[in-house]
Amino acid sequence: MPELPEVASVRVGLEPHVLGRTFTEVEVLRDRAVRRQPGGAPELANRLIGRTVLGLDQRGKYLWAVLDDDSCLLIHLGMSGQIIVPEPGESPGRHERVRFTLDNGVVISFRDQRTFGWVWACDLVPALTGGGRVPAPAVHIAPSLIDESVDPVTLAHQMRRRTSGIKRVLLNQEVVSGIGNIYADEMLWAARVHGEKPADEISVRKLAELVRAGRGVMDRAIEAGGTSFDALYVHVNGESGYFSRSLEVYGREGERCSRCDGIILRKSFMNRSSYMCTKCQRL
């Protein structure tokens, strides 16, 4: 599933195409992609056509275009969603679900092979945490590691109130958003923390170190364009990210740790996998 760096890469790539532009046409090619819109495809079109994009924003895996009437176009990529800017005159692709046309003739294509993602035109409301305004469906989502409002020590105190294993806490979108399975493993490795250690048994100082390590991982991943393992996740130009070349533990079962020469272990975790070093991430 696309995580924060992948969504951030899409946001950066999309900005020059949409900022200051007005929606002139909205074509829904599969109703499932607008299943959260109360009035379906007609409501989506009515809320977007004639509206101008003032900016793009993000909280975790949620991406939205801020519109000129204090509403937004909210996008969640799900497992395989893509935002693509097709070549002029290019026909809708096999997995194209919604097509947005702007006043300069540019087309923004929402594609989704598995159709778990969705788009939703909705209102902006005050965020419950972190300040600012966010889409109403995302009001419960906490700020992300790359949000300037997030203070590492304050977040560390919030994490320490939890009794779950620290990896479960990192994946809780109401504590901190945008951290998925891959990046949780990478930031835990960077801070030398075992993912099963209960959060309330880790010092505030160590948790703050974990947050800072996570920011570093996220920054490097965004710079690399995110992590791509197949053709499902791509940028707006159809290219893949290459942070997978820099992963220290994820997907490296049985290999040597680059830091301590320990062996990378894979364990089952919430129907997924966790990767950690057996030597420098001891429980």
VENGI-V662320 format. One line per field, one symbol per residue. ss: DSSP state (h for helix, s for strand, l for the rest). phi: phi as a letter, one per 30 degrees, with the letter a starting at -180 (. if undefined). A space follows every 50 residues. Layout:
ss->???
phi->???
This chain:
ss->lllhhhhhhhhhhhhhhhlllsssssssllhhhhlllllhhhhhhhhhll lssssssssllsssssslllssssssllllsssslllllllllllsssss ssllllsssssslllllsssssssssllllllssshhhlllllsllllll lhhhhhhhhhllllshhhhhllllllslllhhhhhhhhhhlllllllshh hllhhhhhhhhhhhhhhhhhhhhlllllllllllllllllllhhhhllll lllllsllllllsssssssllssssssllllll
phi->.eceddddddedddeddcdiccdcabbccbdddcdddecieddedddcdj dcdcacbabiccbbcdcdbicaccbbdidbdbcbcddeiddedecdcbbc ccdcidcccccadchcdabadadcbdddbiiicbeedcddddeceddddd cedddddddddccdedddddddddcacjccddddddddddcicddcdedd ccdeddddddddddddddddddddiicbcaddcbddcidcdbdedcdcbd iceiddddcbidcdccbdahibbcbaddccbdd
